Structure formats: structure tokens, C-alpha cells
């Protein structure tokens, strides 16, 4: 089973990737097979390498986190040529794989023809994936992440087949449409027609918070691999438990709070805000976080 840490804009930034992949590998655990960066938005510009380094500072350490987990840069946009040029730039910098975002549901992103709005255009998605595929060396995989559709799942198979025929090495599917956003439930069973029809691996994603839900997602989707998103943040030990390891107590998690806050940054106020965001999400996984939330919420610099 492949387990992948999801790209979540404003959440799984480099520091959070560092922490979650380290926790996943504690006690000799296998942890995540790879993680995907927050999306790098591409419009009409070939970004300089400093932009890639800002989103993926792991590029300076062989594209791996401190735990040794590979990081795949993700690009978002609608211009095949410009996306291909930026993918090629990342490949030149040593990226181990390239991921393409066709799933972001954010209104601002969709308004500018990025993310899930493209799911109604399978032909354009095919053009983007195939152009990017041709732009990077053959040994570097190109993958895509989609949702079941924009308003409904009627074109999900068309989109999935467009991705496969364009040369993608695997496809990740978030089990909801754009209009469904992040509202439960996730429709894992709607991934199954895709996993059965495609020859490339399909990775299931969405609404996996527990080991039990992970097993349900695999069974209902017909997939053998999972991408973990918010569930990985609320329970940093989820990946370990899916590998057969033990649970992590809240007290065992405390040293990572200090690690988070002691990390050097040019924006300490923003870092504190990110810490509060994480602590708030931990309330879903740990009762202790709910008890201490009032104190953490009032922290100031």
C-alpha cells in the first residue's frame, strides 16, 4: 500500500511536511512513500528557481524532507505550454516527479481557470498532461490529482481516461466534486469505476480520518493506495497506525509543538498563526487539544 501526504494549500507547507514525515518514520516506521507540495500557480510566467525553492525548499536537500521522504512539486494552471516550461524547470532542478492540480475547489483559483474548473474540459486536461509529459525526461513520472467532477461525476471517467492516455503514471482522485467541497461524506464508491477502467494506479483521497475509514475507502474505491489529507494533520500518527504501528499520545506529540515554534522564519507572526491553525485541527484527533485550545488561541508574540 502506497501512502501519500496530500498537498493542502496553506496547511501542508514545508514545515508541516517536515514534522509529519518525521513522525511517520519514528521508531523505524516506513511513513509516507512521498508527499506533494502546495500548488505552484502558473499563469503566463516561467518561474525562476527561487520560486520553486520557496514552495519546495526540499529541492536543496535532494527533494527529500529530513526524514528522507521524497517531495513532488505540484503545478496548477491552464496553459499547457507554460505549465510544461515550469515542469521542465523543476525537472532540471532534480524534481523526482511532477504533479498537476485539477482538483482545487477554491473560487479564486477556479475563477482564473485553475484547479477543478478544468474538469469540464477533458480535452484540455489531456493537452496539459501530454505537453508536460513531453517536456520532462522519460524517467520522471508525471501524475495528476482530480476530483470526481465540477458539478457532478458524469465526466469522471472521461477525465481519468484523458489523464491516462496523455501519459500520466498515476492518478489521485478526491472522492467529491467541486460543488461538494469538503462536506461529508466522501463518495469512495464513485472512484471504483475509474480504478477498474484504468491501467495506471489510482490513489483514493478524501475524508480519511481514521484507520477504519482508510479501510472503507480502499474497499469501496477498489484502490490499493491512499492519499491522506486533513486526517494526517489531526492525527499525525495515522500513517504509522496504517502501517501497523502504535498510537501516539498527545504528550508524545508535545515536543513537536516546540519544534514547530522554534523553526526559524522571516514571518514569526504568520508562523504562530499556522501553529494555532494546526492546534485547532488537532482538536478533532485529541481531546487534550480541545481542553488547551483556549490557552493556545490567546498566544501572542
C-alpha positions as CSV (number, residue, x, y, z in Angstrom):
1,X,0.0,0.0,0.0
2,X,1.3,3.4,-1.0
3,X,0.5,6.2,1.5
4,X,1.0,9.8,0.3
5,X,0.8,13.1,2.2
6,X,-1.7,15.4,0.4
7,X,-0.9,18.9,-1.0
8,X,-3.1,21.3,1.1
9,X,-2.6,25.0,0.3
10,X,-1.9,26.9,3.5
11,X,-1.6,23.7,5.6
12,X,1.0,21.2,4.4
13,X,3.7,23.7,3.9
14,X,7.4,22.7,4.1
15,X,7.4,22.8,8.0
16,X,4.3,20.7,8.3
17,X,5.7,18.2,5.7
18,X,8.9,18.1,7.8
19,X,7.0,17.3,11.0
20,X,4.5,14.8,9.6
21,X,7.1,12.8,7.7
22,X,9.4,12.7,10.7
23,X,6.6,11.5,12.9
24,X,5.7,8.9,10.4
25,X,9.2,7.5,10.4
26,X,9.6,7.4,14.2
27,X,10.6,4.0,15.7
28,X,11.8,2.8,12.3
29,X,8.4,3.2,10.6
30,X,8.1,3.4,6.9
31,X,6.0,6.6,7.0
32,X,4.9,8.2,3.7
33,X,6.0,7.0,0.3
34,X,6.1,10.6,-0.8
35,X,4.4,13.9,-0.3
36,X,3.2,16.5,-2.8
37,X,3.9,20.2,-2.3
38,X,1.3,23.0,-2.1
39,X,0.4,24.0,-5.7
40,X,2.7,26.4,-7.6
41,X,0.4,28.6,-9.6
42,X,1.3,29.1,-13.2
43,X,-0.3,31.7,-15.4
44,X,1.9,33.1,-18.2
45,X,5.3,33.1,-16.5
46,X,8.3,30.8,-16.3
47,X,9.1,30.9,-12.7
48,X,12.7,31.3,-11.6
49,X,14.3,28.6,-9.5
50,X,13.8,30.7,-6.3
51,X,10.0,30.3,-6.7
52,X,10.5,26.5,-6.8
53,X,12.8,26.7,-3.8
54,X,10.2,28.8,-1.9
55,X,7.5,26.2,-2.3
56,X,9.8,23.2,-2.2
57,X,12.9,24.1,-0.1
58,X,13.5,20.3,0.0
59,X,14.8,20.8,-3.6
60,X,18.0,21.9,-1.8
61,X,18.3,18.6,0.0
62,X,17.8,16.2,-2.9
63,X,14.0,16.8,-2.9
64,X,13.6,15.0,0.4
65,X,12.3,16.0,3.8
66,X,14.6,15.5,6.9
67,X,13.0,12.1,7.3
68,X,14.1,11.2,3.7
69,X,10.6,11.3,2.2
70,X,10.5,12.4,-1.4
71,X,8.7,15.6,-2.3
72,X,6.9,16.1,-5.6
73,X,6.2,19.6,-6.8
74,X,2.7,20.3,-7.9
75,X,1.7,22.9,-10.6
76,X,-1.7,24.5,-11.2
77,X,-2.8,26.4,-14.3
78,X,-4.5,26.0,-17.7
79,X,-1.8,26.9,-20.2
80,X,-0.2,23.7,-21.4
81,X,3.0,25.3,-22.8
82,X,3.6,27.4,-19.7
83,X,2.9,24.5,-17.4
84,X,5.3,22.4,-19.4
85,X,8.1,25.0,-19.2
86,X,7.7,25.3,-15.4
87,X,7.7,21.5,-15.1
88,X,10.8,21.3,-17.1
89,X,12.4,23.9,-14.9
90,X,11.6,21.8,-11.8
91,X,12.9,18.7,-13.6
92,X,16.2,20.5,-14.3
93,X,16.4,21.2,-10.6
94,X,16.1,17.5,-9.8
95,X,12.4,17.0,-9.1
96,X,11.7,13.3,-8.7
97,X,8.2,13.6,-10.2
98,X,5.7,16.3,-11.4
99,X,2.1,16.5,-10.2
100,X,-0.7,18.5,-11.8
101,X,-3.6,20.0,-9.9
102,X,-7.0,19.6,-11.4
103,X,-8.8,19.4,-8.1
104,X,-8.5,22.7,-6.2
105,X,-12.1,23.9,-5.4
106,X,-11.2,27.4,-4.3
107,X,-13.3,30.1,-6.0
108,X,-10.5,32.4,-6.7
109,X,-8.4,29.7,-8.3
110,X,-11.3,28.4,-10.4
111,X,-12.1,32.0,-11.5
112,X,-8.7,32.2,-13.1
113,X,-9.0,28.8,-14.8
114,X,-7.1,26.7,-12.4
115,X,-7.9,23.6,-10.5
116,X,-11.4,21.9,-10.5
117,X,-12.9,24.2,-13.1
118,X,-11.0,22.4,-15.8
119,X,-12.8,19.1,-15.0
120,X,-15.4,20.0,-17.6
121,X,-12.7,20.1,-20.2
122,X,-11.2,16.6,-20.6
123,X,-9.5,17.6,-23.9
124,X,-7.7,20.5,-22.2
125,X,-6.6,18.2,-19.3
126,X,-5.3,15.7,-21.9
127,X,-3.4,18.5,-23.6
128,X,-1.8,19.8,-20.4
129,X,-0.8,16.3,-19.2
130,X,0.6,15.3,-22.5
131,X,2.5,18.5,-23.1
132,X,4.0,18.3,-19.6
133,X,4.9,14.7,-20.2
134,X,6.8,15.5,-23.3
135,X,8.7,18.4,-21.6
136,X,10.4,16.3,-18.9
137,X,12.8,13.4,-19.1
138,X,11.1,10.0,-19.5
139,X,12.4,8.7,-16.1
140,X,10.5,11.5,-14.3
141,X,6.8,10.5,-13.7
142,X,4.0,12.9,-14.3
143,X,0.9,12.5,-12.2
144,X,-2.4,14.3,-11.8
145,X,-4.9,15.0,-9.0
146,X,-8.6,15.4,-9.8
147,X,-12.0,15.5,-8.1
148,X,-14.9,13.4,-9.3
149,X,-16.1,16.4,-11.3
150,X,-17.2,20.0,-11.1
151,X,-20.9,19.9,-10.6
152,X,-21.4,16.1,-10.8
153,X,-19.4,13.0,-11.6
154,X,-20.7,12.5,-15.1
155,X,-17.4,13.1,-16.8
156,X,-15.1,11.5,-14.2
157,X,-14.2,8.5,-16.4
158,X,-13.6,10.8,-19.4
159,X,-11.3,12.9,-17.4
160,X,-9.5,9.9,-15.9
161,X,-9.0,8.3,-19.3
162,X,-7.7,11.6,-20.7
163,X,-5.1,11.7,-17.9
164,X,-4.1,8.1,-18.6
165,X,-3.9,8.4,-22.4
166,X,-1.8,11.5,-22.0
167,X,0.9,9.5,-20.3
168,X,0.4,10.0,-16.6
169,X,2.0,7.4,-14.4
170,X,-0.8,7.5,-11.8
171,X,-3.9,9.4,-10.9
172,X,-5.2,10.6,-7.5
173,X,-8.9,11.1,-7.1
174,X,-10.6,13.2,-4.3
175,X,-13.9,11.4,-3.8
176,X,-16.1,14.5,-4.1
177,X,-17.0,17.1,-6.7
178,X,-16.0,20.7,-6.6
179,X,-19.5,21.8,-5.6
180,X,-19.4,19.2,-2.7
181,X,-16.3,20.9,-1.5
182,X,-15.2,19.2,1.8
183,X,-18.6,18.4,3.1
184,X,-19.0,14.8,4.3
185,X,-19.4,12.2,3.1
186,X,-16.8,11.2,0.5
187,X,-18.1,9.1,-2.3
188,X,-15.3,6.5,-2.4
189,X,-17.5,4.1,-4.4
190,X,-17.6,6.5,-7.3
191,X,-13.8,6.1,-7.7
192,X,-14.2,2.4,-8.3
193,X,-15.3,2.6,-12.0
194,X,-12.1,4.6,-12.5
195,X,-9.8,2.2,-10.7
196,X,-11.4,-0.7,-12.6
197,X,-11.1,1.0,-16.0
198,X,-7.6,2.4,-15.8
199,X,-4.4,0.5,-16.2
200,X,-2.4,3.1,-14.2
201,X,-2.6,3.1,-10.4
202,X,-5.5,5.2,-8.9
203,X,-4.9,6.7,-5.5
204,X,-8.0,7.4,-3.3
205,X,-8.3,10.6,-1.4
206,X,-10.8,12.4,0.8
207,X,-12.4,12.1,4.3
208,X,-10.0,9.6,5.7
209,X,-9.6,10.4,9.4
210,X,-9.2,7.0,11.0
211,X,-7.8,3.6,10.3
212,X,-11.4,2.3,9.9
213,X,-12.2,5.0,7.3
214,X,-9.0,4.2,5.4
215,X,-10.0,0.6,5.2
216,X,-13.5,1.6,4.0
217,X,-12.0,3.9,1.4
218,X,-9.8,1.2,0.0
219,X,-12.6,-1.4,-0.1
220,X,-15.2,0.9,-1.7
221,X,-12.9,2.6,-4.2
222,X,-11.1,-0.6,-5.4
223,X,-7.8,1.2,-4.8
224,X,-4.8,-0.1,-3.1
225,X,-3.2,3.3,-2.3
226,X,-4.3,6.3,-0.3
227,X,-3.5,10.0,-0.1
228,X,-4.0,11.3,3.4
229,X,-5.0,15.0,3.9
230,X,-6.6,16.6,6.9
231,X,-6.7,13.3,8.7
232,X,-2.9,13.2,8.7
233,X,-2.8,16.7,10.3
234,X,-5.4,15.9,13.0
235,X,-3.8,12.6,13.8
236,X,-0.1,12.8,12.9
237,X,0.2,9.1,13.9
238,X,-2.3,8.0,11.3
239,X,0.3,6.9,8.8
240,X,2.1,4.9,11.5
241,X,-1.1,3.1,12.5
242,X,-1.9,2.3,8.9
243,X,1.5,0.6,8.7
244,X,0.6,-1.4,11.8
245,X,2.4,0.8,14.4
246,X,1.2,2.1,17.7
247,X,-0.9,5.2,18.5
248,X,0.9,8.4,19.6
249,X,-0.3,10.1,22.7
250,X,-0.8,13.8,23.0
251,X,2.1,14.1,25.4
252,X,4.3,12.3,22.9
253,X,3.2,15.0,20.4
254,X,4.2,17.9,22.6
255,X,7.9,18.1,21.6
256,X,6.8,18.7,18.1
257,X,4.9,21.9,19.2
258,X,8.2,23.3,20.4
259,X,9.9,22.1,17.2
260,X,7.3,24.0,15.2
261,X,7.6,27.2,17.1
262,X,11.4,27.2,17.3
263,X,11.7,26.9,13.5
264,X,13.5,29.9,12.1
265,X,11.2,32.0,9.9
266,X,11.1,35.5,8.4
267,X,7.4,35.8,9.4
268,X,7.1,34.8,13.1
269,X,3.6,36.2,13.4
270,X,2.5,34.0,10.4
271,X,4.2,31.0,12.0
272,X,2.3,31.5,15.2
273,X,-0.9,31.7,13.2
274,X,0.0,28.4,11.4
275,X,0.6,26.8,14.8
276,X,-2.8,27.9,16.1
277,X,-4.3,26.5,12.9
278,X,-2.6,23.1,13.5
279,X,-3.5,23.0,17.2
280,X,-7.2,23.8,16.3
281,X,-7.3,20.9,13.9
282,X,-5.7,18.6,16.4
283,X,-8.9,19.0,18.5
284,X,-10.5,16.6,16.1
285,X,-8.0,13.9,17.0
286,X,-7.1,14.6,20.6
287,X,-9.4,15.7,23.5
288,X,-6.4,17.3,25.2
289,X,-6.1,19.8,22.3
290,X,-9.7,20.9,22.8
291,X,-9.1,21.4,26.5
292,X,-6.0,23.5,25.8
293,X,-7.3,25.4,22.8
294,X,-8.3,28.5,24.8
295,X,-4.8,28.9,26.1
296,X,-3.2,28.4,22.7
297,X,-5.7,30.7,20.9
298,X,-4.6,33.6,23.2
299,X,-0.9,33.2,22.5
300,X,0.8,36.4,21.1
301,X,4.4,37.4,20.2
